[in-house]
Amino acid sequence: MAISKVLIASFLLSTLLIQFVQATTPTPAPAGSVISPAPGGFIDCDAACLVRCSKSSRPNLCQRACGSCCKRCNCVPPGTYGNYDKCECYASLTTRDGKRKCP
């Protein structure tokens, strides 16, 4: 009898924990949406760059560059490539060689 009460209690606690984790875990924005902040807020650069670099052949390098651009501009263009017109600051950042810095 006592074991069944413990099993029921542990099942209920694990169910509540799973629901809490699912409710607090951020979901990345869909690839077709513009990833920009709410008025007066900041975007989640990690999630935005994860979407942006999802098809990159060098995802770690892409995410590092995207992250630094996102922190400066507080904006990431939608999709996995192009769309620089949606975030002018992101598009204007260049390397010392004059090449586009942001993926």
C-alpha positions in Angstrom: 0.0 0.0 0.0 2.8 2.5 0.9 4.7 1.6 -2.2 1.8 2.4 -4.5 1.3 5.8 -2.8 5.0 6.5 -3.4 4.7 5.5 -7.0 1.7 7.6 -7.6 3.3 10.6 -5.9 6.5 10.2 -8.0 4.5 9.9 -11.2 2.6 13.1 -10.4 5.8 15.0 -9.6 7.5 13.8 -12.7 4.4 14.9 -14.8 4.5 18.3 -13.2 8.2 18.6 -13.8 7.8 17.7 -17.5 5.0 20.3 -17.9 7.1 23.0 -16.2 10.2 22.3 -18.4 8.0 22.4 -21.6 6.4 25.6 -20.5 9.7 27.4 -19.7 11.7 26.1 -22.7 11.9 28.8 -25.5 11.0 27.6 -28.9 12.9 29.0 -31.9 11.0 31.2 -34.3 9.9 29.7 -37.6 12.4 30.1 -40.4 10.1 32.4 -42.4 9.5 35.0 -39.7 11.4 38.1 -39.0 13.4 37.7 -35.9 13.4 41.1 -34.2 12.8 42.3 -30.7 9.6 43.4 -29.1 9.5 47.2 -28.6 12.0 48.0 -25.9 13.2 44.4 -25.6 16.0 42.1 -26.6 15.8 39.0 -28.7 17.1 35.6 -27.8 20.3 35.6 -30.0 21.1 32.0 -29.3 17.7 30.8 -30.6 17.7 33.2 -33.5 21.2 32.2 -34.6 20.3 28.5 -34.2 17.6 29.0 -36.8 19.8 31.2 -39.0 22.7 28.7 -39.0 20.6 25.5 -39.1 21.7 24.7 -42.7 25.3 26.0 -42.5 28.2 23.7 -43.5 30.1 25.2 -40.5 27.4 25.7 -37.8 29.7 26.6 -34.9 31.5 29.3 -36.9 28.1 30.6 -38.2 26.6 30.7 -34.8 29.6 32.5 -33.3 29.5 35.2 -36.0 25.8 35.5 -36.0 25.8 35.8 -32.2 28.2 38.7 -32.2 26.2 40.5 -34.9 22.9 39.8 -33.1 24.3 41.3 -29.8 25.4 44.4 -31.7 22.3 44.9 -33.7 19.6 43.2 -31.6 18.2 41.8 -34.9 18.7 38.7 -37.1 17.3 38.4 -40.6 14.7 35.7 -41.2 15.5 32.4 -42.8 18.8 30.6 -43.3 20.3 32.9 -45.9 19.9 36.3 -47.4 17.0 38.6 -46.3 19.5 41.3 -45.2 17.1 44.0 -46.1 15.1 43.1 -43.0 17.9 44.0 -40.7 20.1 46.8 -42.0 22.5 46.9 -39.1 23.2 43.2 -39.4 23.9 43.6 -43.2 26.2 46.6 -42.7 28.8 44.9 -40.4 32.0 44.0 -42.3 35.3 42.4 -41.6 38.7 44.2 -42.0 38.8 42.9 -45.6 35.4 44.5 -46.4 33.6 41.2 -46.6 30.2 40.7 -44.9 30.8 39.7 -41.3 27.3 38.3 -40.5 26.0 35.1 -42.0 
